[in-house]
Amino acid sequence: MAYAEAAVVLDLRTLIGELDPFQPFKTPLPQHLAKAEVIREAATLLMLATTGWLAGWCWRSRFACSLVVFGLWDILYYVFLVPLTGWPKSLLDWDILFLIPLPWWGPVLAPCLIATLMIAFGTVVTLAPNPALPPWPGWRSVTACGAGILLALYVFMADALAVADGGLAILLELRPKVFPWPMFLAAVALMAAPVVEVAWQFRARCGVPRKEALPGPDLAGDRA
């Protein structure tokens, strides 16, 4: 699925004559192709979610598997783009990340960091020693993660929100100038809260009991 995504992007960027998405289009992308791309993205998300759902055995594991699949797909997409297009040349190259509901812009490193968190969280949950009761974050971690997600979305779409009234053509021509790394890293820290909590729970459940807690011989029974 990651290769298919990279191949579609190669085709689209070849049509507009520019493999680097941050450069101005030599040929404007027709609106009907832009709309088709939005629907394709939605279909891809549905396929990824379905794959994770089929791989899991309860709603928590299914959600976790979906995160792993999405994170791997996101990172491998860039891995396949390099031999296909020669781009990105570095993790700091700008990319248009999504088109739903508005264009998301950010350096390649930004979505890769979030994808890494998704893979880490999903992996810990799915490797739980008790599949029926996997580790799960509490409401504080979930709230922190939700705040981080909203902050990250704002960072990615802040420039698009400023010109959203101009229509699709203006949005497609948008090129941000500066990426607010401090704000984004704060969002990543908030999103990492559930990962840290489930990792701590996993360690506690899989850890070796303390020596004094280990069962010993029944000395009274032996004497009897």
CORLINKA-V319422 format. One record per pair of residues at least 12 apart in sequence whose C-alpha atoms are under 7 Angstrom apart, sorted by the first residue. I is the first residue (numbers start at 1). J is the second residue. Records with the same first field share a line. If there is no record, write none. Layout:
BEGIN
I->J ; J
END
This chain:
BEGIN
1->73
2->73 ; 76 ; 77
3->77 ; 80
5->77
6->77 ; 80 ; 81
10->85
16->28 ; 29
19->85
20->87
21->95 ; 96
22->94 ; 95 ; 175
38->99 ; 100
48->66 ; 69 ; 70
49->66
51->66
52->65 ; 66 ; 69
53->66
61->125 ; 126
64->121 ; 122 ; 125 ; 126
65->122
67->118 ; 119 ; 122
68->118 ; 119 ; 122 ; 123
71->115 ; 116 ; 118 ; 119
74->115
75->112 ; 115
91->107 ; 108 ; 109
92->107 ; 108 ; 109
93->107 ; 108
94->106 ; 107 ; 108
95->107 ; 108
102->157 ; 160
103->157 ; 160 ; 171
104->156 ; 157
105->156 ; 157
106->156 ; 179
114->188
117->192 ; 195
120->195
121->195
124->198 ; 199 ; 202
128->202
135->198 ; 201 ; 202
136->198
137->194 ; 197 ; 198
141->193 ; 194
142->194
144->190 ; 191 ; 193
145->190 ; 191 ; 192 ; 193 ; 194
147->190
148->187 ; 188 ; 190 ; 191
149->187 ; 191
151->187
152->184 ; 187
155->184
159->176
END
